[in-house]
Amino acid sequence: MSQSLQFIDTHVHLHLTQFDADRETIIEHAHTAGVQRMVEIGYDLVSSRAAVQLAEQHTELYAVVGIQPHYAAEADASWLAEIQHLAQHPKVVAIGEIGLDYYHDRAPHERQEQLFREQIALARELNLPVVIHSRDAQEDTIRILRDAACNQPGIMHSFSGDWAYAEACLEVGFYLSFSGPVTFSKATALHHVAQHAPLDRILTETDSPYLSPHPFRGKRNEPARVRLVTERIAKLRAMTVADVADTVWQNASTIFRLTD
């Protein structure tokens, strides 16, 4: 595959301790694989601060800041105030990851929804897109997005639903971001979504260090493997890898307002 291809990993967590021993090597490995841009995602105050710091240190990294639903019970007004402050940084390109999580269920659903809505409103105020974390909460996620985020740019992080859910997300105007599971042989419903989603609404990510694609499933993930996600989507759609990579690059540049 030509090294001239440009890939973007729209969702990574390189600040985590899993990368403490070789973070710079992992970033260099991404470059070698053609991954020219990465978006470091926050999920609480510590990770949001780290995202901004990494973006300051690396020209190819951008930051997203926000509070995941896991922390909804403890996140008070001071947390939101700091997210608003961090979001003023020129390399912050979205508010996230935010949303609902009924799988881990670490906070009351009412409080998760309140925090979700507060951060959607903050993103709208700051004219930033949102990055959505939704697990086992599809119905409520769509309800809230239709009410509070319709016509606001957004991304469904690591999309894992069926076509009906995909259609609902697309109707709100959101992008679908595909990660490692799209490479799994038994993920037929996800394959259908990757085949039929509008080309101008697809993104790629790794969620590193999580969700490593085949044949590295179960191992620590890294941004270089976003190529494998891209290759799988290209195969599913009977397209060239170059065409998918170029499309995703343009889509990411559009929603995050990145300039070459």
C-alpha positions in Angstrom: 0.0 0.0 0.0 1.3 3.4 -0.9 2.8 5.4 2.0 1.3 8.5 0.4 -2.1 7.6 1.7 -3.3 9.8 4.6 -5.3 8.3 7.4 -6.8 9.9 10.4 -7.7 8.2 13.7 -10.6 10.3 15.1 -10.6 8.7 18.6 -7.6 7.8 20.7 -6.6 7.8 24.4 -2.8 8.0 24.1 -2.5 9.7 27.6 -3.4 6.4 29.3 -0.8 4.5 31.3 -0.9 1.7 28.8 1.3 4.0 26.6 3.6 5.4 29.3 6.5 3.2 28.3 6.4 3.8 24.5 4.0 6.7 23.7 6.4 8.5 21.3 7.2 5.2 19.6 3.5 4.5 19.1 3.0 8.0 17.6 6.0 7.4 15.3 4.6 4.0 14.3 1.3 5.7 13.4 3.2 8.1 11.1 5.0 5.3 9.4 1.6 3.6 8.8 0.3 6.8 7.1 -1.7 8.1 10.1 -1.1 11.8 9.8 -3.7 13.0 12.3 -5.0 11.7 15.6 -7.7 13.1 17.9 -7.1 12.6 21.6 -10.3 12.3 23.5 -11.1 13.3 27.1 -13.7 11.7 29.3 -13.2 13.5 32.6 -11.1 16.5 33.9 -7.8 14.7 34.1 -8.1 13.1 30.7 -9.3 16.4 29.1 -6.4 18.2 30.5 -4.1 15.5 29.2 -5.7 15.7 25.8 -4.9 19.4 25.5 -1.4 18.8 26.8 -0.7 16.1 24.2 -2.2 18.3 21.4 0.2 21.1 22.5 3.2 18.7 22.3 2.4 17.2 18.9 1.3 19.1 15.8 -0.5 16.1 14.4 -2.7 15.6 17.5 -5.9 17.5 18.3 -7.9 17.4 21.5 -11.5 16.8 22.5 -12.6 17.7 26.0 -15.7 16.5 28.0 -17.2 14.4 30.7 -18.3 10.8 30.1 -21.5 9.6 31.7 -19.5 7.4 34.1 -18.7 10.6 36.0 -22.1 12.2 36.0 -22.7 11.6 39.7 -19.6 13.6 40.7 -19.4 16.2 38.0 -20.6 19.5 39.4 -20.7 23.0 38.0 -17.0 23.4 38.5 -16.3 20.5 36.2 -18.3 22.1 33.4 -16.6 25.4 34.0 -13.2 23.8 33.5 -14.4 22.0 30.4 -15.6 25.3 29.0 -12.2 26.8 29.8 -10.2 24.0 28.2 -12.4 24.2 25.1 -11.1 27.7 24.4 -7.7 26.1 23.4 -7.1 26.5 19.7 -6.4 22.7 19.3 -9.7 21.6 20.9 -12.0 20.5 18.1 -15.0 19.1 19.9 -16.8 18.4 23.2 -16.7 14.8 24.2 -16.9 12.1 24.8 -20.3 12.7 26.3 -23.6 10.7 26.3 -25.3 7.9 28.1 -24.0 4.5 29.5 -26.6 2.1 30.9 -24.2 -0.9 30.5 -21.7 0.2 33.3 -24.6 2.2 34.9 -22.3 4.2 37.2 -24.6 7.2 37.6 -28.4 7.6 37.8 -29.9 7.9 34.4 -31.5 11.3 35.2 -28.2 12.7 36.1 -26.5 11.2 33.0 -29.1 12.9 30.9 -28.8 16.2 32.6 -25.0 16.2 32.1 -25.4 15.1 28.5 -27.8 18.0 27.8 -25.6 20.5 29.6 -22.6 19.6 27.5 -24.6 19.6 24.2 -25.6 23.1 25.1 -22.0 24.0 25.9 -20.9 22.7 22.5 -23.6 24.7 20.8 -22.6 27.8 22.7 -18.9 27.3 21.6 -19.8 26.3 18.1 -18.2 22.9 18.4 -19.3 19.4 17.4 -20.0 16.7 19.9 -18.5 13.2 20.2 -21.1 10.7 21.6 -20.5 7.8 23.9 -23.7 5.6 24.0 -23.9 2.1 25.4 -27.1 0.2 25.9 -28.9 3.5 25.7 -29.9 3.8 22.1 -33.5 4.9 22.6 -32.7 7.6 25.1 -29.6 8.8 23.2 -31.7 9.4 20.0 -34.5 11.0 22.0 -32.0 13.5 23.5 -30.2 14.1 20.3 -33.4 14.8 18.4 -34.4 17.3 21.1 -31.2 19.0 21.9 -28.7 18.4 19.1 -30.6 18.2 15.8 -28.6 20.1 13.1 -25.6 20.3 15.5 -22.5 18.5 14.1 -21.7 15.3 16.0 -20.1 11.9 15.8 -21.4 8.6 17.1 -18.1 7.2 18.6 -17.4 3.5 17.8 -20.7 3.0 16.2 -22.0 -0.5 17.0 -25.7 -0.5 16.3 -27.9 -1.9 13.5 -29.2 -0.1 10.4 -32.3 1.2 12.2 -30.1 2.9 14.8 -27.7 4.1 12.1 -30.6 5.7 10.2 -31.8 7.5 13.3 -28.3 8.9 14.0 -28.0 10.0 10.3 -31.4 11.7 10.4 -30.2 13.8 13.3 -27.2 14.7 11.1 -24.5 12.8 12.8 -21.5 11.0 11.5 -20.9 7.3 12.2 -17.4 6.4 13.3 -16.2 2.8 12.8 -13.6 1.1 14.9 -12.1 -2.4 15.3 -15.4 -4.4 15.6 -16.2 -3.7 11.9 -13.3 -6.1 11.1 -14.8 -8.9 13.1 -16.2 -11.7 10.9 -19.4 -12.1 13.0 -20.3 -8.4 13.1 -22.7 -8.8 10.2 -25.2 -6.0 11.3 -22.2 -3.6 11.6 -21.0 -4.7 8.2 -24.4 -3.8 6.7 -24.2 -0.3 8.2 -20.6 0.2 6.9 -21.8 -0.8 3.4 -24.8 1.4 3.3 -24.0 4.5 5.3 -23.6 7.6 3.1 -19.9 8.1 2.3 -19.9 11.6 3.4 -21.0 10.5 6.9 -18.4 7.9 7.8 -15.3 8.2 10.0 -12.6 5.8 11.2 -11.1 5.4 14.7 -9.3 2.9 16.9 -10.3 3.9 20.4 -6.8 3.0 21.3 -5.8 1.2 23.5 -9.2 -0.5 23.3 -11.1 -2.4 20.5 -8.1 -3.7 18.5 -9.1 -4.9 15.1 -8.6 -8.4 13.6 -6.1 -10.0 13.7 -5.0 -8.2 16.9 -8.2 -8.6 18.8 -7.7 -8.6 22.5 -4.3 -6.9 22.3 -3.4 -3.3 23.1 -4.7 -1.2 20.2 -2.8 1.7 18.6 -3.5 4.4 16.0 -1.5 2.6 13.2 -4.3 0.0 13.1 -6.8 2.5 11.8 -5.5 1.3 8.4 -7.1 -2.1 9.1 -10.5 -0.5 9.8 -10.2 1.5 6.6 -9.2 -1.6 4.6 -12.2 -3.5 6.0 -14.7 -0.7 5.1 -13.1 -0.5 1.6 -13.6 -4.2 1.1 -17.2 -4.1 2.3 -18.0 -1.3 -0.1 -16.0 -2.6 -3.0 -13.9 0.5 -3.0 -10.2 1.2 -3.0 -8.5 1.8 0.3 -7.3 5.1 -1.2 -10.8 6.3 -1.9 -12.1 5.4 1.6 -9.0 7.0 3.2 -9.5 10.2 1.2 -13.2 10.3 2.0 -12.7 9.9 5.7 -9.9 12.5 5.7 -12.2 15.0 4.1 -15.1 14.1 6.4 -12.9 14.5 9.5 -11.5 17.7 8.2 -15.1 19.0 7.7 -16.5 18.2 11.1 -13.5 19.1 13.1 -12.7 22.1 10.9 -9.1 21.0 10.3 -7.1 22.8 7.7 -4.2 21.3 5.8 
